[in-house]
Amino acid sequence: MDHLLPLLVAVPLFGAALLAAGGRRVPRAAAESAGCAVSAGTAALAVVLLLDSSPPRVEWVGGWVPVRGESVGIVLVGDGPGLGMAALASTLTLTALVYSWHYFDEPPRGHAGSFPALLLLFQAGMCGFAIAGDLFNAFVWFELMSVVAYALTGHRVEEARAVQGALTFGVVNSLGAYAMLMGIGLLYARTGELGMTRIGQGLDAHGPPDALVLAAFVLVLTGLLVKGAAVPFHFWLPDAHAVAPTPVCMLLSGVMVELGAFGVWRIHDTVFSGPGGLPAADVQRALVALGVLTAVVGAVMCWYQRHVKRLLAYSTVAHMGLFLTGIGTLTPAADDGVALYVLGHAGVKAALFACTGILLDRYGSVDEHALHGRARHLRKVAVLFVVGGLGLAGLPPFGTALGKSVTEEAVGGPLTVLYVLASAVTAGAVLRVAARVFLGLGPRPEEGDAYETTGSGEEPETRHRLSRVPDTMTAVPAVLLAGALAVGVVPGFGGAVGHAVQEAGTGGLVHVSVHWTAPGVLLGLASSALALALAAVAVTRPRLLAAPGRALPLRRLQSGHVGDYVAWLLVGTTLLGALALPGVLGS
């Protein structure tokens, strides 16, 4: 079965090519059915390979096998984490395609295959990055993913806001890509290798780390952290989510940002974790500091949004901070917890975006204030939105709660408080939206300041505003939430994920017990109760938790000017280098 590994990329690429070539000649239903079939087949293949991934599969594409230990070929590695991310990406792509069934008003220029073709290309890029075994081709797949994401973000090219959001996305992510490519060049100059494992061995053979290794580390991680929307590299994400079609938002927040975190874990573990890489203390300091900053800024900004899609985007930023903090502790237990957290978060966040898309297409608005009480009759959507908010808070037995519990136990101390507060604040914002929009609770909110993006006057993504919500639009978030719940309740699933993560690590298999604990359950209940309390106070006494004047400078940073975002990218790169510098100087 080793030779099946390249099909995870080849099948969606081939499907996208067929849809792009023949999309004008087939009915819309046929094009969308073909896209769903290709995506589902790839997801099934990823699951089959995942269930039989021990020991990890290695495939040299085109037969370019190493000669005397060296090769310039493309190597794919099918281990548990990589195949798991490929399965997640393929599954979410399938749900996005099902959700978008007859979704847009008209395919562009009558080309029924264009949108599913773009989603399949996006899926191919995500799968390729997840199973890439060499650094250069990981970069290539990440950039394929990004280029397609630019097009998907600006899919409604007739709208100026969509073009601006896509342009911001493209400029910031392209600069991150250039940084990553320069870092790869430095590593190739030092080791003469592109395979991740071989680069790590080459650095170890060279001796203690020096300025070149530090520069390579900073540049490669800059590219990954831009994709992962870590602060201060995050500014593109809310702007992109505000204008991207809802199925695209499901993929951006559900899996693409998580692939940034996966890349940080993978590349540190295989390239920079040995004696020739950076000292563990410096990596911990850099990743944990950026993780804490990202979680705090994301949670605060999430609370002060009224544009629901931007609110959910900032929630993604906050959770990326929690993922990064867990990875930064460099402990096996935290790696297991983050893996479970990512799986649960993907289902919950994609479901929340799907519900928000229903509001947009039903009412032509995603403004929490303007929608006050208007969605009372959407009872199914209301239930899904509330369940998603509680899942985001880490309510047991959701997979988010299990992952959060394992990670909290691994990080310990004050960082546990960060996990409780960040998850409670972001979930509280979601529950506040649910109480106002679906239940009409509390007084109608007052208008905010000039720096708020309202979300009013949005154009629905269907031909007309929906008078009846299609069953596919409600079935998809229900299935996604059921999947997030299954991560926490299926017997042995957490242990299987932990085993796969540890088996793929360079340190060998480390026994880590992944299970529910009493403190973890209590902390999950505490964060859920706090989220409910925050939502209740915000609805009944809105002035009490309104944006204080001291929060205005933080909100002004999201200026919408791409030049400002580029400047912050440079600041983030400098900060990352400063945090990782002391150990290199000491060596």
Buried (B, 14 or more C-beta within 10 A) or exposed (E): EEEBBBBBBBBBBBBBEBBBEBBBEBEBEBBBBBBBEBBBBBBBBBBBBBEEBEEBBBBBBEEEEEEEEEBEBBBBBBBBBBBBBBBBBBBBBBBBBBBBBEBBEEBEEEBBBBBBBBBBBBBBBBBBBBBBBBBBBBBBBBBBBBBBBBBBBBBBEEBEBBBBBBBBBBBBBBBBBEBBBBBBEBBBEBBEBBBBBBBBBBBBEBEBBEEBBBBBBBBBBBBBBBBBBBBBBBBBBBBBBBBBBBBBBBBBBBBBBBBBBBBBBBBBBBBBBBEBBBBEEBBBBBBBBBBBBBBBBBBBBBBBBBBBBBBBBBBBBBBBBBBBBBBBBBBBBBBBBBBBBBBBBBBBBBBBBBBBBBBBBBBBBBBBBBBBEBBEEBEBBBBBBBBBBBBBBBBBBBBBBBBBBBBBBBBEEEBBEBBBBBBBBBBBBBBBBBBBBBBBBBEEBEEBEEBBBBBBEBBBBBEEEBEEBBEBBBBBBBBBBEBBBBBBBEEEBBBBBBBBBBBBBEEEEBEBEBEBBEEBBEBBBBBBEBBBEBBBBBBEEBEEBEBEEEBEEEBEBBBBEBEBBBEBBEEBBEBBBEBBBEBBEEB
